[in-house]
Amino acid sequence: MLQADGSVKRIQRSETVGLVRNITRQIARSVLNQRLEAENHNQRRPQAIRPFAEFVREEWRPNAALAVKKSTMKFYNFQLEKHILPVFGSCSLSEVNRAQIESLLSRLRQKGHASGTLRGVRTTFSTVLQSAVDRGYLDGNAAHGIRIRTTGVKPELVSIRQPRYECSLSS
């Protein structure tokens, strides 16, 4: 696991291979070695356990303030404080996934928020997560590709027909 200070810490996990009465030590060792080889073959990177709120506060905000306009930063901060951090602040960066983001957006829609608000939340999420990807905390951006359709009835277009005047020359 990737620690907040950037160092890597190993975590030990236990796995059930089988019942003691049904499996020998040699078979258990063989099964575990196969699992480890498969895992090492994928070359898993350390996961970031840094809390989302801490990443936003300590890394994203200071650097984003240099890269975006003041009004854009104000917009991102509003979305973070109002909608994102209350839900995801204590989650680690590696725990945030597409299903959770879509769930948040669905709850906001059910509460009656407009499509523009949902797009703003998604954009803010995407911007923050892309920064985590760029810094090597995440492999991919979970917010990329989430689509938000517009809701409600589109205003009916009213066409005004201009009267046609025919010119006739009288003789």
HUMO-V89805 format. One record per backbone hydrogen bond with DSSP energy under -1.0 kcal/mol. CO is the residue of the C=O (numbers start at 1). NH is the residue of the N-H. If there is no record, write none. Layout:
# HUMO-V89805
<<CO NH> <CO NH>>
This chain:
# HUMO-V89805
<<1 9> <2 49> <3 6> <7 3> <19 22> <19 23> <24 28> <25 29> <26 30> <27 31> <28 32> <29 33> <30 34> <31 35> <32 36> <33 37> <34 38> <35 39> <36 40> <37 41> <38 42> <47 2> <48 94> <50 93> <51 55> <52 56> <53 57> <54 58> <55 59> <55 60> <56 61> <59 63> <60 64> <61 65> <64 68> <69 73> <70 74> <71 75> <72 76> <73 77> <74 78> <75 79> <76 80> <77 81> <78 82> <79 83> <79 84> <80 85> <84 88> <85 89> <89 53> <91 52> <92 95> <97 101> <98 102> <99 103> <100 104> <101 105> <102 106> <103 107> <104 108> <105 109> <106 110> <107 111> <108 113> <109 112> <114 118> <115 119> <116 120> <117 121> <118 122> <119 123> <120 124> <121 125> <122 126> <123 127> <124 128> <125 129> <126 130> <127 131> <128 132> <129 133> <130 134> <131 135> <132 137> <133 136> <141 144> <143 146>>
